[in-house]
Amino acid sequence: MKTTVGAGFALAGANLLTPSCSSGSDGIYDPKGLPTVLFGSTGVRIPRIVLGLGSRFCHMDNDKEAYDLLNYALDNGFYYWDTAHTYDNSGSLPPWKEPPTKLVISEVRIGEVVKTRRKEIFLSTKVQAREPSEALKQIELSLKRLNTDRLDMLKIHSVDSLDDVNRMSQKGQLIDVVRRMKEEKVTRFIGFSCHADPLAAKEMTNRAPFDSMIIALNHYPPIANRHEIMTPTAKEKQIGFLLMKSVRPRETVEGLLATDLIKYALTLEGPHALVLGMDSLDVVKSNIEILRNFRKMPPARMQELTVQLAPFYRHENLSWMQHGYMDGHWTC
């Protein structure tokens, strides 16, 4: 990869990166009794909650507590870890946090655990850059930070429009880059995330044989309902389907419980699992208990929550549908 970055993707004649050893998992993971689901056509079973390691995780001040969280989560069945090249603590702060005194990069922090427990983890990261040579640099740095030479999932980060899809789809551009990464066995699977336009996400599935996608949840039908649009697409294409942002309304709507929002999202038909940001051992333990004891939420309660969430899910209130939003940060 190092020799091809400067020349650009189109000039690469040899493998972009040849794994030096079989550092990835063989696909057999231990959910420690947590409910699992077959993830699209990957052949991998995953827990119905994915360990989200973005802004919340990066705003943990104490490294040891962060490592304890990662090890405890893995010891108790949360083996699907979701991060991204751009996740760090330099973005906007949660209201209750003091400004950080040091930069925390998610991949670097995760890498301290990955280097001793790689085979136990289904490891997923995302590439943000759209320009091919810059994307290759990000992928190479992500591997170095994560202390691995092979990913389980590499996603294109934050697809935001049909124009974005069209640019990435051109010959030699980003979609070709991630497909090449799969061909060269730098990653076992490829995917993308989308926070806003469900039509862009749907079109993305027509441009390449993606293995998975992460879509931002909205609960309120009068706007473009992302999970309802993408559920038949995921089924048709046999794509692993993850939901994110399921707990975010709690920050602005009084009276909502995180546990109810998680159960709501787990009850929805179609998505395989939720990506939940976790920033303390208590949060990890709570999510483990929710999953171990999960029962579908009754339809009447689902409707109550939908009505309660209506003000939050107007378009203008969704930070991740505003121009300039970057995932992993608290506000635009």
N, C-alpha and C positions, 0 to 999 in steps of 0.2 A: 504493500500500500504506500509506503513512504516514497518509493521511486515513481509512483504514478500520480501522486497528488499534484505536483508542480506541473506535469505535462497535461493534466486534465483527463477526464474519464474516457473521452473518445479515442485517445492515443494509447490507452492501456492495452497491451498485447498479451500480457501474462496475467496470472492470478493476482487479484488486488491484495489478497492476504491469504496465506496458507497457514491454517492452524498448526502450531508446533506440537500440540498434544490434544488428546480428547478431553478437554477441560469442561465441556458441557455435560449435562445430564443425559442419561440414556432414555429419558422420558418416563421413568418409574419414580414416582414421588410418594411421600407419605403424608396423607391429610390428617393423621392422628384422630381419625373418627369424625372429622368434619364432613358434612354433605358435599359431594362433588358432582360435576356435570361434564360430559364429553364436550370439549371445546371446538365446535365447528367440525372441520374435516382434518384437524391436526392429529387426531389420535391420542391426544393428551387429555386427561381428566384434571380439572382444576377445581379448587374450592369456590363456592358461590360468592365469596368476598375476596378481593385482590388487595394486597398491601400497597396502598398508595403512598409514594415517598417523594412528594412534591413540597409545596411551600410550608405546610404544617410541620412536616418532618424536619425540614431545614431550619425552622425557627425553634427547634429544641436547642437550648443553649449548651447543654452538657453532653459532650461526646460519649461518655460512658453510659449515660442513660439512653442515648440513641442506640448504641451497640447492644445494650441489654434489651431494648425494644425489639431489635431485629432478631436477636437470638431467641428470645421468648416466642415471638411470632412464628419463627420457623420450627421451634420445638413443639408448637401446638397446632401445626398444620397449615399455616399461611405461607405457602412456598412460592406462590406467584407474586413476584415483586415488580412493581411498575415505577419507572423513573424516566428521566429525559435529560438530554445533554444540557438544557438550559435551566434546570431546576437548581435554585440556590436561595439564599436568604437576603438577596440584595433588593428584592421588590418591596412593595408596600407592606407595612407591618399590620398584623392583627391589632385591634384596638387596645388589647391588654398588654402588649409587648413593648419592652424598651428597645431602642435601636441596637442592633447587634454590634459587638466589639470585634468580631472576626468574620470573614467570609466562610460560609458553609456551603459546599457543593454536594448535592445529593449523591452523585455517582462516586465521589471520593469517599464520602462517609460509608456508603454501602460497600465499597470495595474492601474495606477493612474486615468485613465479615465474609464477603464472597471469597477472599483468597484462601480461607480455611474450610469453607462449606459449599463450594461451587456446585458440586454434584447434587446437592439437596434442593437447589433453587431453580425455579423456572424464571429466568432473568430477562426482563424486557426493558428496552430504552427507546428513545425517540430522537430522530435527527430533525433539527429545525431549519437549517440552511436550505435554500432552494438551488443555489448555484452548485453544479456538480463537484468542482474541485474543493469548494468550501465544505460541502456535505461530507466528502471523503475525509477531510481533516477532522471534522466533528466525530465521525464514526471511529476513526483511529484513536482520537483522544478519549472517547467514551470507553473503548476497550481497555486502554491503559489505566484510566481512573478506576474501572471496575475490577481490575486485576484478573482479567480473563482474555482469552483469544477467540471466544465464540459466544454469541448471544443465542438465546432461545427465541426471542422475538425482537425484530427491529421495525419500528413504526415511523412513518412520516408524521411529523408533529403539526397539528392544528391546521387542517385543510379548511379554508375559510370562504371560498367562492368558486364558481365555475371557471372564472378566469385563472384562478390558482391551479385548478385541476388541469386546464388546457396547457398552461405553461409547463407543469411538471410532466405532462404526457408526451411532449415533443421528444424526438429521437435524441438519445444521449443525455436527457435531463434526469430529474431526480427519481422518477419511477424506474427508469432504466438502471440507475445506480443501486437502488435497494433490491431490484430483481437480481442484479449481478452479485450482490452480497449473498443472496440466498444460493445462487448457482455455485459460488466459490466456497460455500459452507462457512462463511463468516457468521451467518445466522441461520437457524433452522426454519424460521417462519418470518413473514413480513406482514405489515398492516399499516393502519393510519388512525389518527384521531381527528374528530371534528366537533367544534363547539357550537357552531351557528347553523349554516344553511344545510338542511337535510337533503336538498336536491343535489348539492355539491358532493355530499357523502355518497349518495346513491350513484351518481355518475362515476365517482371514484372506483366503485366496485366493477364498473364496465371496462376500466382502463388497464387492469392487471389482475392476475389471480391472487388477490390478497387473502391472507389466512385469518385476519382478525381486524376489528375496528372498535374504537372507543367513541361513544357518542354522548354528548351532554344531555341529561334528562331534562325535560320540562313536563310538568304535571297538568298543564291547563290547555284543553283542546282548542280554544278559539285561535291560537297562533299555530304556526307550523309545528305539529307534534312530532318531534324527532323520533321517539322510540316507536311510534305507530307506523311511521313511514319506513323506518329501517328494519323493522321486524320481518316483514315478508321478503325484503331484499336479502337479509342475512340467511333466512331459511332457503330461499331459492339458490343462493350462491354457496351455501354451506360454510358461511364465514362465522368465526367466533365473534360474539357480540357482547361487548362490555358497556355498562353505563357509568357515567361519572356525574359529579355535581348533585348527587341526590340529597346531600345534607346541607348544602349551601343556603337554602332558604331560611334555616334556623337563625342565621346571623341578622336577618332583617325583619322577620315576621315573629311577633311575640307569641309565646305560648306553644310553639312547636317543639317537640322532643326529637332529638336525633334518632332515638330508638324507633319511633313511629315512622320517620322518614325512611330509615333503612328497611324496615319491614314493608313499607309501601312499595319501594323499588324492587325488593325481592319477590313481591307478589305479582308484579307485572309479567304478562306472558311474552315470551320472545327472547329477551336478553339472557345470556348465560350466567352473568355474574356482575357484581358492582365493584368499581374501584373506589376505595374509601381512604382518604387521607388520615393518617394516624400519627399522633404527636405525643403520646404518653403510653406507659404500660397499662394504665387504667382503661384507656380507649381500646387498646388491643384486647384486653380481657373482656370488656363489654361486648365487642364485636364477635368474639369467640362464643360467648354465651348466647348472643342473638342467633348465630348460625346453628349452634348445637340444638337449640330449642325452637327453631323456627317453625311456625305454622302460618299458612296464608292468611292475610288480613281479610276479614269479611267485606263483601261488596259495599255495605252501608258505611263502614268506616273508611273505605277507600274514597267514597264519594264525599264524605265530610272533609277529608284532607284536601281533596281536589278543590273544593269551594274555599277552604281556608287559605290555600296557596294562590288563588287566582290573582290577587294584586301583585304578588311577587313576579309572576310569570308573564306580565305584560312585557312586550318587547323592550321598552325603554328601561325596564328595571333589570334586565339581564346583562350583567357586566361582560359576559363572554360573547354576547352578540354585538358589542360595540366595536367600532373600528379601532385597531391598535391593541386589542386585548392580547396578552400573552399568557398562556397557561402556566400555572405554577406561581402566579402573583395574585395578590388579594384583590386588587382593583386594576382599572385600565392604566 
